[in-house]
Amino acid sequence: MDKATILKMLEYSAFSYNDIQPKSENQELYVINDPDTDVQCYIRSELNTLYISFRGTDSNKDRKTDLKFWKKTIPYGNNLSKIRVHTGFLESYKNENVRPNIHKLITNKISNINIMGHSYGAALAVLCAVDLEYNFPDKNYEVFLFGCPRVGNKYFKRSYDRRVFKTFRIVNGNDAITKIPFAFLGYRHVGIKIHVGITSFPLAVSFTQHRTQLYYSSLLNSSI
């Protein structure tokens, strides 16, 4: 993992907000656009690698999903598990037009899977990563999260970090979205935190620093 790789994954995350996607000659591009949840996911296949990028909040449906943090859900029906995750994020990812179509693209020729997203897209990337690692454990996973909100409780964090240990959670300055849902509600962050931009302060928040352009600028000027 180096700065150039992180910048490339941020570019894919930012591209997911666009209707027209750039694509190189040696890539195949697959698009998932679910009308029910408004989830948009772009999957690039290049040799033996998949790049899966999720769009962040960009519509009223997305905002309604974001607000479903008051309820946490058992991810896959195991009532004995203490793992709980954000209901809205999970409902969107598990939609029949999203998760099954991603699974279909995990073929034997694929050995590396990079998953990324910004904001709400980063939250979906978290759920996608742990799901794919569980169902396709023979692949090499790297996950890049930009401005990611908290997704699940401490038991989810423990399980996720054990399974998908190459997860890089980039935080720019005092990005407000990285501070929600609140920790006092039981939510915890996953992955390895990489802080860029201005110094982080516990009670300071900034919505401006959540913008993808400022993430890119801070990464360019960082020493990572």
Secondary structure per residue as TSV (DSSP state, phi and psi in degrees):
chain	resnum	aa	ss	phi	psi
A	1	M	-	360.0	126.6
A	2	D	-	-140.6	177.1
A	3	K	H	-61.1	-40.8
A	4	A	H	-60.4	-40.6
A	5	T	H	-65.7	-44.4
A	6	I	H	-62.1	-41.8
A	7	L	H	-63.1	-39.7
A	8	K	H	-63.2	-42.4
A	9	M	H	-68.3	-33.4
A	10	L	H	-67.1	-38.5
A	11	E	H	-60.8	-45.2
A	12	Y	H	-61.8	-39.2
A	13	S	H	-64.1	-41.9
A	14	A	H	-69.8	-38.4
A	15	F	H	-58.8	-28.7
A	16	S	T	-65.8	-14.4
A	17	Y	T	-80.9	-9.5
A	18	N	S	-98.5	145.9
A	19	D	S	-72.9	-34.9
A	20	I	S	-100.5	125.2
A	21	Q	-	-104.9	129.7
A	22	P	-	-69.4	144.3
A	23	K	-	-149.3	133.0
A	24	S	-	-83.0	166.1
A	25	E	T	-63.9	-30.0
A	26	N	T	-95.0	17.9
A	27	Q	-	-115.9	145.1
A	28	E	E	-105.7	136.1
A	29	L	E	-113.4	129.1
A	30	Y	E	-118.9	139.8
A	31	V	E	-121.4	129.5
A	32	I	E	-112.4	120.4
A	33	N	E	-134.4	97.7
A	34	D	-	-90.0	117.4
A	35	P	T	-70.5	-23.4
A	36	D	T	-74.5	-47.7
A	37	T	T	-101.7	-14.6
A	38	D	-	69.4	19.9
A	39	V	-	-69.9	131.8
A	40	Q	E	-121.5	131.3
A	41	C	E	-137.6	133.1
A	42	Y	E	-116.9	128.3
A	43	I	E	-121.2	121.0
A	44	R	E	-106.9	126.9
A	45	S	E	-106.0	123.2
A	46	E	E	-138.8	107.6
A	47	L	T	56.7	-117.0
A	48	N	T	-101.8	19.4
A	49	T	E	-125.2	138.0
A	50	L	E	-107.9	137.3
A	51	Y	E	-114.3	113.8
A	52	I	E	-110.9	115.5
A	53	S	E	-120.8	133.6
A	54	F	E	-107.6	138.8
A	55	R	-	-74.4	144.4
A	56	G	-	-83.1	-170.0
A	57	T	S	-60.8	123.5
A	58	D	-	-150.7	12.5
A	59	S	S	-157.1	169.2
A	60	N	H	-65.1	-34.7
A	61	K	H	-62.2	-41.3
A	62	D	H	-61.2	-42.4
A	63	R	H	-65.9	-37.6
A	64	K	H	-63.8	-38.2
A	65	T	H	-63.1	-43.9
A	66	D	H	-57.6	-34.5
A	67	L	T	-80.3	-2.2
A	68	K	G	-85.5	30.3
A	69	F	G	-80.3	-11.1
A	70	W	G	-68.2	-21.8
A	71	K	S	-116.3	131.1
A	72	K	E	-109.5	146.9
A	73	T	E	-126.5	147.0
A	74	I	-	-67.8	124.5
A	75	P	T	-58.2	-50.4
A	76	Y	T	-132.7	35.4
A	77	G	S	82.4	7.0
A	78	N	-	-84.6	97.9
A	79	N	T	-68.1	-15.0
A	80	L	T	-83.3	-13.7
A	81	S	-	-80.2	145.7
A	82	K	-	-91.9	-0.2
A	83	I	-	-71.2	132.6
A	84	R	-	-137.2	144.1
A	85	V	E	-134.2	165.3
A	86	H	E	-56.5	120.5
A	87	T	H	-59.5	-46.0
A	88	G	H	-63.2	-44.7
A	89	F	H	-60.9	-44.8
A	90	L	H	-67.4	-42.9
A	91	E	H	-59.9	-39.3
A	92	S	H	-68.0	-46.0
A	93	Y	H	-66.4	-39.9
A	94	K	T	-79.4	-0.8
A	95	N	S	-54.5	144.2
A	96	E	T	-63.8	-17.3
A	97	N	T	-92.4	-4.8
A	98	V	T	-111.9	-74.0
A	99	R	H	-55.8	-50.4
A	100	P	H	-60.6	-34.9
A	101	N	H	-72.2	-28.6
A	102	I	H	-71.1	-44.3
A	103	H	H	-57.6	-36.1
A	104	K	T	-61.9	-25.4
A	105	L	T	-88.5	-4.1
A	106	I	-	-87.8	88.5
A	107	T	-	-100.5	174.3
A	108	N	T	-64.9	-26.4
A	109	K	T	-75.4	-15.5
A	110	I	-	-86.1	125.0
A	111	S	-	-117.9	-21.8
A	112	N	E	-123.1	135.1
A	113	I	E	-131.2	118.7
A	114	N	E	-107.3	128.6
A	115	I	E	-123.8	135.5
A	116	M	E	-149.8	164.6
A	117	G	E	179.4	162.1
A	118	H	E	-118.0	134.6
A	119	S	T	64.3	-128.7
A	120	Y	H	-55.4	-34.4
A	121	G	H	-62.9	-33.2
A	122	A	H	-68.2	-38.0
A	123	A	H	-62.7	-42.2
A	124	L	H	-65.2	-35.2
A	125	A	H	-62.6	-37.7
A	126	V	H	-61.3	-49.8
A	127	L	H	-65.5	-37.7
A	128	C	H	-65.1	-43.9
A	129	A	H	-61.1	-48.8
A	130	V	H	-70.0	-32.4
A	131	D	H	-65.6	-48.3
A	132	L	H	-67.0	-39.1
A	133	E	H	-62.2	-36.9
A	134	Y	H	-68.8	-41.3
A	135	N	H	-89.8	-22.3
A	136	F	-	-134.1	67.1
A	137	P	T	-71.8	-8.1
A	138	D	T	-85.3	2.2
A	139	K	S	-95.8	159.2
A	140	N	E	-97.1	121.4
A	141	Y	E	-111.4	137.9
A	142	E	E	-134.8	134.6
A	143	V	E	-126.0	136.4
A	144	F	E	-127.8	115.9
A	145	L	E	-115.3	126.6
A	146	F	E	-119.1	119.0
A	147	G	S	60.7	44.3
A	148	C	-	-83.3	130.9
A	149	P	-	-74.9	168.3
A	150	R	-	-71.8	145.0
A	151	V	-	-113.4	-37.8
A	152	G	B	-145.3	-174.6
A	153	N	-	-86.0	-174.7
A	154	K	H	-65.3	-28.6
A	155	Y	H	-73.4	-35.3
A	156	F	H	-65.0	-44.2
A	157	K	H	-57.1	-46.9
A	158	R	H	-61.6	-46.1
A	159	S	H	-65.0	-45.2
A	160	Y	H	-62.3	-50.8
A	161	D	H	-62.8	-29.7
A	162	R	H	-71.9	-37.9
A	163	R	H	-83.1	-43.7
A	164	V	-	-119.1	70.7
A	165	F	-	-74.0	-20.6
A	166	K	-	-91.7	65.5
A	167	T	E	-118.6	122.1
A	168	F	E	-111.7	115.2
A	169	R	E	-104.7	104.6
A	170	I	E	-91.8	129.3
A	171	V	E	-123.1	125.9
A	172	N	E	-98.7	116.2
A	173	G	T	54.4	-125.1
A	174	N	T	-110.8	40.0
A	175	D	B	-45.6	118.5
A	176	A	G	-65.5	-33.4
A	177	I	G	-67.7	-26.9
A	178	T	G	-73.0	-8.3
A	179	K	G	-101.0	4.9
A	180	I	-	-128.1	161.5
A	181	P	S	-54.9	154.9
A	182	F	-	-66.4	147.2
A	183	A	G	-62.9	-31.3
A	184	F	G	-68.3	-12.6
A	185	L	G	-87.2	0.7
A	186	G	T	100.4	1.6
A	187	Y	-	-82.9	146.3
A	188	R	B	-136.4	149.2
A	189	H	-	-79.2	152.9
A	190	V	-	-109.2	167.4
A	191	G	S	82.0	-177.8
A	192	I	E	-95.0	119.3
A	193	K	E	-77.4	132.3
A	194	I	E	-123.8	111.8
A	195	H	E	-95.6	132.3
A	196	V	E	-129.2	168.0
A	197	G	S	82.4	-153.8
A	198	I	S	-69.5	163.8
A	199	T	-	-59.8	138.4
A	200	S	-	-84.7	136.1
A	201	F	-	-121.7	138.7
A	202	P	T	-52.8	-42.9
A	203	L	T	-102.5	-0.3
A	204	A	-	-86.5	140.8
A	205	V	-	-135.8	149.4
A	206	S	B	-145.9	124.5
A	207	F	S	-82.8	-27.7
A	208	T	G	-61.5	-41.5
A	209	Q	G	-70.7	-2.9
A	210	H	G	-81.7	-15.8
A	211	R	S	-63.8	142.1
A	212	T	H	-61.9	-34.6
A	213	Q	H	-61.8	-39.6
A	214	L	H	-75.3	-29.7
A	215	Y	H	-61.6	-44.5
A	216	Y	H	-63.1	-45.4
A	217	S	H	-61.4	-46.0
A	218	S	H	-64.8	-38.3
A	219	L	H	-65.7	-41.0
A	220	L	H	-60.6	-36.4
A	221	N	T	-91.5	1.5
A	222	S	S	-84.3	167.2
A	223	S	-	-101.6	10.6
A	224	I	-	-72.3	360.0
